[in-house]
């Protein structure tokens, strides 16, 4: 797959379609990396898909397991892969060679939408654009460790690392989390609002002094604490402080680097798929669909956006939200003037002919991720139109029933599921718990409780890497509990946290 000969794998017919689709996408204002297409048979497609879209990955049994799953899904007609596209410069896209010409045109239009999103969305701004080369380098490094340490030893350690790969801080690439050594933390007393003449009574000097003393004591406690502040990038903390050999630190760094590469894709799944679907729909229906292809295209597109009751299809939701944003901004249905309309039907009829919809969706594509995309642009009308209610399957009849149509509950539940890529917020709070070198972590409750089975596997992985007992403070069944893992292969212990339970001074509640 040499980038010096782009798209030589395409047939003359497909190459012609590709050049036309690319030119029209550029005309619409899409800005993407150069895309190199490769046509693959279904077996090779499944092999690459099982490795996350990369031809070369470090050796591990999970790639084989994923390949078997994809192959069986294909063989039993449960679904197949039409395309894959890699966030890389140049951007690599794989086409299933058995697809019809109509399918290939749809896929190429879809790919240009993805490549534009990879290049222009801010949340991808810190990802490596040479990941195709880096995964190959990672594979070489792991193979060298296998030659020295043995395949079983290295694979077992990779298993442990993969069980904790989600314990990263995706926002850390954009902000400084750690205070520079010796840098003082500014203190500002919390004062209640009051007029000047009442301020001495509302905010007495004794209370301000008490806050200052408490702040100083907390600062002294942090100087002796380890870490000084709760740390969300658990993988980085383990790399720096766990008793690991050099080869183990290198393997953990590979897992962490790849976790950060894939994080923006999880953070923007709805937007990314919605954006690509929006553009393949527009390009195909308005420019590249022949009359004889309409029925086939409609069948394929409807399969992409189908969303059963109680389901959540990111292609469907992302597409419809981008279309809704474009419609609203074309008609000026936003802002204070529109918000103040209160007569029956006035908001829906309002149209100032501003036609700013296309500009707005490009702006949204550039700066949002799924959480703030849903938070800002999901409306009660949208939920009602697409029946995005909360459903539950009746255990006795098997029927799917509506639990609630309440917009705020639906939206809040959706945000809970999308926040932090659906993973819990876990922090390292104390690496010398009870002065025994044990690791104390805390789960920050963000609306959804942790999955108990996943928490146990994660604790086992952390315990194996840390080398000493680990503890996790977490909310379980609306009760604060301390889950402890004494040995990597043992069973966890769980106890309710009470006043007598020793806890680190600086906690994440």
C-alpha positions in Angstrom: 0.0 0.0 0.0 2.5 2.6 -1.1 1.3 6.2 -1.0 3.5 7.0 -4.0 1.0 5.2 -6.3 -2.4 6.3 -5.0 -5.5 4.4 -6.0 -3.8 2.2 -8.6 -5.8 -0.7 -7.0 -9.1 0.8 -8.4 -10.6 -0.3 -11.7 -10.8 2.3 -14.4 -14.5 2.7 -13.7 -14.1 3.1 -10.0 -11.2 5.5 -10.5 -13.4 7.7 -12.7 -16.1 7.7 -10.0 -13.6 8.4 -7.3 -12.2 11.4 -9.1 -15.7 12.8 -9.7 -16.8 12.3 -6.1 -13.6 13.8 -4.8 -14.0 16.9 -7.0 -17.6 17.4 -5.9 -16.7 17.0 -2.2 -14.0 19.6 -2.6 -16.5 21.9 -4.3 -18.8 21.6 -1.3 -16.0 22.7 1.0 -14.8 19.4 2.5 -11.1 19.5 3.5 -9.6 16.0 3.7 -6.4 14.1 3.7 -5.4 12.4 0.4 -7.3 9.2 0.4 -5.7 5.9 -0.8 -8.2 3.2 -1.6 -7.5 -0.5 -1.5 -9.9 -3.2 -2.7 -9.8 -6.3 -0.5 -11.5 -9.7 -0.5 -13.7 -10.4 2.5 -11.1 -12.5 4.3 -8.4 -9.8 4.1 -10.9 -7.2 5.1 -11.8 -9.2 8.2 -8.2 -9.7 9.0 -7.4 -6.0 8.9 -10.7 -5.1 10.7 -9.8 -7.5 13.5 -6.7 -5.4 14.1 -8.6 -2.1 14.3 -8.1 -1.3 10.7 -4.3 -1.6 10.7 -2.5 -4.2 8.6 0.2 -4.7 11.2 -0.4 -4.7 15.0 1.6 -6.2 17.9 1.0 -10.0 18.2 -1.8 -11.0 20.5 -4.5 -13.6 20.7 -7.3 -11.0 20.7 -6.8 -10.3 17.0 -7.5 -13.9 16.2 -10.6 -13.9 18.4 -11.9 -10.8 16.7 -11.2 -12.3 13.3 -13.2 -15.4 14.1 -16.1 -13.3 15.3 -16.1 -11.2 12.1 -15.8 -14.2 9.8 -18.7 -16.1 11.5 -20.9 -12.9 11.3 -20.0 -12.8 7.5 -20.6 -16.5 6.9 -24.0 -16.6 8.7 -25.3 -13.4 7.0 -25.4 -11.4 10.2 -23.6 -8.5 8.6 -20.5 -7.6 6.7 -18.0 -4.8 6.5 -18.5 -2.5 3.5 -15.6 -0.1 4.2 -12.9 0.9 6.7 -11.2 4.3 6.8 -8.1 5.1 8.9 -7.3 8.4 10.6 -3.9 8.9 8.9 -2.1 11.2 6.5 -2.5 10.0 3.8 -5.9 8.5 4.8 -6.3 4.8 3.9 -9.6 3.4 3.0 -10.5 -0.3 2.3 -13.3 -1.3 -0.1 -14.9 -4.8 -0.1 -14.1 -6.0 -3.7 -17.4 -7.9 -3.9 -19.4 -4.7 -3.5 -21.4 -3.4 -6.4 -20.4 -0.2 -8.2 -23.3 1.6 -6.5 -22.0 0.4 -3.1 -18.5 1.5 -3.9 -19.7 5.0 -4.9 -21.6 5.3 -1.7 -18.6 4.1 0.4 -16.2 6.5 -1.3 -18.5 9.5 -0.6 -18.8 8.2 3.0 -15.0 8.0 3.3 -14.5 11.6 2.2 -16.8 12.7 4.9 -14.8 10.7 7.5 -11.5 12.0 6.3 -12.7 15.6 6.5 -13.9 15.0 10.0 -10.6 13.4 11.0 -8.6 16.3 9.6 -10.8 19.2 10.8 -12.5 18.2 14.1 -10.6 19.7 17.0 -10.7 16.5 19.1 -8.6 14.7 16.5 -6.1 17.6 16.5 -3.6 15.9 18.8 -3.7 12.4 17.3 -0.8 11.0 15.4 -1.3 11.3 11.6 1.3 8.6 11.0 -0.3 5.9 13.0 0.0 3.4 10.2 3.8 3.5 10.6 3.6 3.7 14.4 1.5 0.5 14.8 4.1 -1.3 12.7 6.8 0.1 15.0 4.8 -1.0 18.0 4.6 -4.5 16.5 8.4 -4.6 16.0 9.1 -3.5 19.6 6.7 -6.1 21.1 8.3 -8.9 19.0 11.7 -8.0 20.3 10.4 -8.3 23.9 8.9 -11.7 23.0 12.2 -12.9 21.7 13.9 -11.9 25.0 11.1 -12.6 27.6 9.1 -15.3 25.9 5.7 -15.2 24.1 3.6 -16.4 27.1 5.2 -13.8 29.5 4.7 -10.9 27.2 1.2 -11.9 26.2 0.1 -12.3 29.8 1.4 -8.8 30.5 -0.4 -7.4 27.5 -3.6 -9.0 28.8 -3.2 -7.1 32.0 -2.5 -3.8 30.2 -5.6 -4.2 28.0 -7.8 -4.7 31.0 -6.9 -1.1 32.1 -6.5 0.6 28.7 -9.5 2.8 29.3 -8.0 4.4 32.4 -6.7 7.5 30.6 -7.5 11.2 30.6 -8.6 12.1 27.0 -8.6 15.8 27.8 -5.1 15.9 29.1 -3.6 16.4 25.6 -5.4 19.8 25.5 -4.8 21.0 29.1 -2.1 21.0 31.7 -3.2 18.8 34.6 -0.1 18.8 36.7 1.1 22.0 38.4 4.7 22.8 37.9 7.0 21.9 40.8 7.3 24.8 43.2 4.4 26.7 41.6 2.1 28.1 44.4 -1.6 27.6 44.3 -3.5 30.9 44.5 -5.9 31.2 47.4 -9.1 33.1 47.2 -11.6 33.0 50.0 -15.2 32.0 49.2 -17.3 35.0 50.0 -21.1 35.3 50.0 -22.5 38.1 47.9 -23.1 41.2 50.0 -23.3 45.0 49.7 -20.2 46.8 51.0 -21.8 48.0 54.2 -23.0 44.5 55.0 -19.9 42.6 53.9 -18.2 42.6 57.4 -21.3 40.9 58.8 -22.0 38.5 55.9 -18.3 37.6 55.5 -16.7 38.0 58.9 -12.9 38.2 59.1 -12.9 35.1 61.3 -14.5 33.0 58.6 -12.1 34.2 56.0 -9.1 33.4 58.3 -10.6 30.0 58.9 -10.7 29.3 55.1 -7.1 30.5 54.8 -5.9 28.2 57.5 -7.8 25.2 56.1 -6.3 25.9 52.6 -2.8 26.0 54.1 -3.3 22.8 56.0 -4.7 21.1 52.8 -1.7 22.4 50.9 0.7 20.9 53.5 -1.2 17.6 53.3 -0.8 17.5 49.5 3.0 18.0 49.8 3.2 14.7 51.7 0.5 12.9 49.7 1.4 10.7 46.8 0.2 11.7 44.3 -0.3 15.3 45.4 -3.7 15.4 43.6 -6.0 12.8 42.3 -4.7 11.6 39.0 -7.0 10.5 36.2 -4.3 9.2 33.8 -3.9 5.9 35.6 -1.8 4.4 32.9 0.7 7.2 33.0 0.9 6.9 36.8 1.5 3.2 36.6 4.2 3.7 34.0 6.0 6.1 36.2 5.6 4.5 39.6 4.7 0.8 39.3 7.6 -1.6 39.9 8.0 -2.6 36.3 10.8 -3.8 34.1 11.9 -1.7 31.2 10.2 -4.0 28.7 6.9 -3.8 30.7 7.0 0.0 30.8 7.5 0.0 27.0 4.6 -2.4 26.4 2.3 -0.3 28.7 3.4 2.9 26.9 2.3 1.2 23.6 -1.1 0.3 25.0 -1.5 3.9 26.3 -0.4 5.6 23.1 -2.9 3.5 21.1 -5.7 4.2 23.6 -5.2 7.9 23.2 -5.2 7.5 19.4 -8.6 5.7 19.4 -10.1 8.0 22.2 -11.4 10.8 19.9 -13.1 8.2 17.7 -15.1 7.0 20.7 -15.7 10.7 21.8 -17.2 11.6 18.4 -18.9 8.4 17.2 -22.3 10.1 16.7 -21.0 13.2 15.0 -18.4 11.4 12.8 -20.8 8.8 11.5 -23.5 11.3 11.1 -21.2 13.7 9.2 -20.1 10.9 6.8 -23.7 9.7 6.3 -24.8 13.3 5.6 -22.3 13.7 2.8 -22.7 10.3 1.2 -26.5 11.0 1.2 -26.1 14.4 -0.4 -23.4 13.4 -2.9 -25.2 10.3 -4.0 -28.8 11.6 -4.2 -27.9 14.9 -5.8 -25.0 14.0 -8.1 -23.9 10.4 -8.5 -26.9 8.2 -8.5 -28.1 6.8 -11.8 -31.8 6.0 -12.2 -31.1 2.2 -12.3 -29.3 2.5 -8.9 -32.0 4.2 -6.9 -33.7 1.1 -5.5 -30.4 -0.5 -4.5 -29.0 2.7 -3.0 -32.2 3.2 -1.0 -32.0 -0.3 0.3 -28.4 0.1 1.4 -28.9 3.6 2.9 -32.0 2.5 4.8 -30.0 -0.3 6.4 -27.3 2.2 7.5 -29.8 4.5 9.2 -32.3 1.9 10.5 -33.0 2.4 14.3 -35.4 0.0 16.0 -37.4 1.0 19.0 -35.2 1.2 22.1 -32.0 1.2 19.9 -29.5 3.9 19.3 -28.0 4.2 15.8 -25.2 6.8 15.7 -25.5 7.0 11.9 -29.2 7.8 12.2 -29.0 10.3 15.1 -25.9 12.1 13.8 -27.3 12.4 10.3 -30.7 13.7 11.5 -29.2 16.2 14.0 -26.9 17.7 11.3 -29.9 18.0 9.0 -31.9 19.6 11.7 -29.2 22.1 12.6 -28.8 23.0 8.9 -32.6 23.5 8.6 -32.8 25.7 11.8 -29.9 27.9 10.9 -31.2 28.3 7.3 -34.5 29.7 8.8 -33.0 31.5 11.7 -34.7 29.3 14.3 -32.2 30.0 17.1 -31.2 32.9 19.3 -33.1 35.2 21.6 -35.6 36.5 19.1 -36.7 33.0 18.1 -36.7 31.9 21.8 -39.1 34.7 22.7 -41.8 33.6 20.3 -44.6 32.1 22.3 -47.7 32.0 20.1 -49.0 28.7 18.8 -46.8 27.5 15.9 -44.8 30.8 15.7 -41.4 29.1 16.3 -42.0 26.5 13.6 -43.3 29.1 11.0 -40.4 31.5 11.7 -38.1 32.0 8.7 -35.7 34.9 8.3 -34.2 33.5 5.1 -30.7 33.8 6.7 -29.5 30.5 5.0 -26.6 30.0 7.4 -27.2 26.3 7.8 -24.2 25.0 5.8 -21.8 27.3 7.5 -23.2 26.3 10.9 -22.8 22.5 10.4 -19.2 23.0 9.3 -18.6 25.0 12.5 -20.2 22.3 14.6 -18.1 19.6 12.8 -15.0 21.6 13.7 -15.4 22.2 17.5 -17.9 19.8 19.1 -17.7 16.2 20.4 -20.7 14.0 21.0 -21.4 15.1 24.6 -21.6 18.9 23.9 -23.2 18.1 20.5 -26.1 16.3 22.1 -26.2 18.7 25.1 -26.6 21.8 22.9 -28.6 20.7 19.9 -30.9 17.9 21.0 -34.4 19.4 21.4 -37.7 18.0 22.7 -39.1 18.3 19.1 -36.2 16.1 17.8 -36.7 13.5 20.5 -40.5 13.4 19.8 -40.0 13.2 16.0 -37.6 10.3 16.2 -39.2 8.6 19.2 -36.0 8.6 21.2 -37.8 7.5 24.3 -36.5 5.2 27.0 -37.6 1.6 26.3 -37.5 -1.5 28.3 -38.2 -5.1 27.4 -41.1 -6.6 29.3 -39.6 -9.8 30.9 -42.9 -11.7 30.8 -44.2 -10.8 27.3 -41.0 -9.9 25.6 -42.5 -6.7 24.2 -40.5 -3.5 24.1 -42.4 -0.8 26.1 -41.9 2.9 26.6 -40.6 3.7 30.1 -40.5 7.4 29.8 -41.1 10.1 27.1 -39.7 12.8 29.4 -37.2 14.9 27.4 -34.9 15.8 30.3 -34.6 12.2 31.4 -34.0 10.9 27.9 -31.3 13.5 27.3 -29.7 13.0 30.7 -29.5 9.3 30.3 -28.0 9.7 26.8 -25.3 12.1 28.1 -24.5 9.7 31.0 -23.8 7.0 28.4 -21.7 9.2 26.2 -19.7 11.0 28.8 -16.1 9.8 29.0 -16.8 7.4 26.1 -19.1 5.5 28.4 -16.3 4.6 30.7 -16.2 5.5 34.5 -14.1 8.3 35.8 -11.4 6.6 37.9 -8.6 8.5 39.8 -5.5 7.4 41.6 -5.9 9.1 45.0 -3.3 7.5 47.2 -0.4 5.3 46.2 0.7 4.6 49.8 -2.6 3.8 51.4 -2.4 3.0 55.1 1.4 3.5 54.7 1.7 0.0 53.1 2.3 1.0 49.5 -1.2 -0.1 48.5 -3.0 1.8 45.7 -6.3 3.6 46.5 -8.4 4.7 43.6 -11.8 6.4 43.5 -14.7 6.4 41.1 -16.2 9.8 40.5 -19.9 9.3 40.1 -21.2 11.0 36.9 -24.7 9.6 36.7 -24.2 5.9 35.9 -22.8 3.4 38.4 -19.8 1.2 37.5 -20.2 -2.2 35.9 -19.3 -4.6 38.7 -17.8 -7.3 36.5 -15.7 -4.8 34.5 -14.6 -3.2 37.7 -13.3 -6.5 39.0 -11.3 -7.3 35.8 -9.9 -3.8 35.8 -8.8 -4.1 39.5 -7.2 -7.4 38.7 -5.2 -5.8 35.9 -4.1 -2.8 38.1 -3.2 -5.2 41.0 -1.0 -7.3 38.7 0.8 -4.2 37.4 1.1 -2.4 40.7 2.3 -5.5 42.5 0.5 -4.7 45.8 -3.2 -4.7 46.9 -5.4 -2.1 45.2 -8.7 -0.6 46.4 -11.5 1.2 44.6 -14.0 3.5 46.2 -17.1 3.3 44.2 -20.9 3.9 44.4 -22.7 0.5 44.1 -26.5 0.3 44.4 -26.5 3.9 45.7 -24.1 2.9 48.5 -20.5 3.9 48.8 -18.3 0.8 49.0 -14.6 0.0 49.0 -13.7 -2.9 46.6 -10.3 -4.4 47.4 -8.2 -6.8 45.4 -5.6 -8.5 47.5 -4.1 -10.7 44.8 -4.2 -10.7 41.0 -6.0 -14.0 40.8 -8.1 -13.8 43.9 -11.7 -12.7 44.5 -12.4 -9.1 45.4 -13.6 -8.0 48.8 -16.3 -5.4 49.2 -17.3 -3.4 52.2 -19.5 -0.5 52.9 -17.6 2.7 53.6 -18.4 4.0 57.1 -17.0 6.7 59.3 -14.4 4.2 60.7 -13.1 3.3 57.2 -9.7 5.0 56.7 -9.6 7.2 53.6 -7.0 9.5 52.0 -7.4 13.1 53.0 -8.0 14.4 49.5 -10.8 12.4 47.9 -12.9 12.4 44.8 -16.4 12.0 46.1 
